[in-house]
Structures are given as C-alpha cells and as structure tokens.
Amino acid sequence: MVLYVSFESILIPMFVIIGLWGGNRRIKASYYFFIYTLIGSIFMLLGLLLIWSQTGTLDLLNLINYTFSLTIEKSLWVLFFVGFAVKVPIFPVHL
C-alpha cells in the first residue's frame, strides 16, 4: 500500500509542473495527465484490493508463502500491468 500511495503522490507535483511550465496547451495537458493516470491507477488499486481480499494482508513477508490460484494470478498480472503501463508510460497506452 505504501507503493501505491507513493506512486499516486507523484501525481500532484507533476500536475503542477505541467500546468506551470508546459507548452501552449499546458492546462489541458495537465488535466489529461491527471485523469489518465488516475484511471490507470484504479487498476493497480483493484489488484491490491484483490490481494487483500484473498489473503487479508498486504504485508510482503506474509505474501511470499501464500499460493494464489492461476486465475487470480493472471488477473493480478493484468491489473498491475495496466496500472504500471499507464504510469510508466508504455506504448501504446501513453497519451
């Protein structure tokens, strides 16, 4: 959960930086950036909630010994991939 909060806290200074020192359409670009990455982060939050609902914890030391089913693992992979792909940004999900 600390990773998620830290990842999301980057959104505020980036919004300000783009809004102040961006190009001609910097205000529109900063709002696009904010909304687009916020939607992408919802996927990562859903992955964390899925882990928590299955295990009851988000502690990595406890999760090392936990075995997820194959469908849950695939779902988690997709959720985290989409979340990180939007945040990084990976082609073709960059804006």
C-alpha positions in Angstrom: 0.0 0.0 0.0 3.0 2.3 0.6 4.0 1.8 -3.0 0.5 2.8 -4.2 0.4 5.9 -2.1 3.9 6.9 -3.1 3.1 6.3 -6.7 0.0 8.4 -6.5 1.7 11.2 -4.6 3.8 11.8 -7.7 0.6 13.0 -9.5 0.3 16.3 -7.6 3.8 17.8 -8.4 3.6 16.5 -12.0 0.2 18.2 -12.4 1.7 21.5 -11.2 4.9 21.2 -13.3 2.9 20.5 -16.5 0.4 23.3 -15.6 3.1 25.9 -15.0 5.9 25.1 -17.4 4.2 23.2 -20.2 3.6 24.2 -23.8 0.8 26.2 -25.4 -2.0 23.9 -24.1 -0.4 23.1 -20.7 -3.6 23.4 -18.7 -5.5 21.0 -20.9 -2.4 18.6 -20.9 -2.1 18.7 -17.1 -5.8 17.8 -16.7 -5.4 15.0 -19.3 -2.4 13.7 -17.4 -4.2 13.8 -14.1 -7.3 12.0 -15.3 -5.5 9.5 -17.5 -3.0 8.4 -14.8 -5.8 8.4 -12.1 -7.8 6.0 -14.2 -4.7 3.8 -14.7 -4.0 3.7 -11.0 -7.5 2.4 -10.3 -6.4 -0.9 -11.9 -3.4 -1.1 -9.5 -5.8 -0.4 -6.6 -8.1 -3.1 -7.7 -5.1 -5.5 -7.8 -4.2 -4.5 -4.2 -7.8 -5.0 -3.1 -7.9 -8.4 -4.7 -4.7 -9.4 -2.9 -6.1 -8.1 0.4 -9.5 -9.9 -0.1 -7.7 -13.2 -0.8 -5.1 -13.1 2.0 -6.3 -10.5 4.5 -2.9 -8.7 4.4 -0.7 -6.7 2.1 2.5 -7.5 4.0 5.1 -8.8 1.5 6.7 -11.2 4.1 3.3 -12.9 4.6 2.5 -12.9 0.9 5.7 -14.8 0.0 4.3 -18.0 1.3 0.8 -17.6 0.0 -0.2 -19.5 -3.1 -2.8 -17.9 -5.4 -4.9 -19.8 -7.9 -3.9 -19.5 -11.6 -6.9 -17.3 -12.4 -6.2 -14.9 -9.6 -2.5 -14.7 -10.6 -3.5 -13.9 -14.2 -6.0 -11.3 -13.0 -3.4 -9.7 -10.8 -0.9 -9.6 -13.6 -3.3 -7.9 -15.9 -4.4 -5.4 -13.3 -0.8 -4.5 -12.3 0.4 -4.4 -15.9 -2.3 -2.0 -16.9 -1.7 0.2 -13.9 2.1 0.3 -14.4 1.8 0.6 -18.2 -0.2 3.8 -17.8 2.1 5.2 -15.2 5.4 4.4 -16.9 4.0 5.1 -19.9 4.4 2.2 -22.2 3.5 2.3 -25.9 0.5 2.3 -26.9 -1.0 3.5 -23.6 0.9 6.7 -23.4 -1.0 10.0 -24.1 
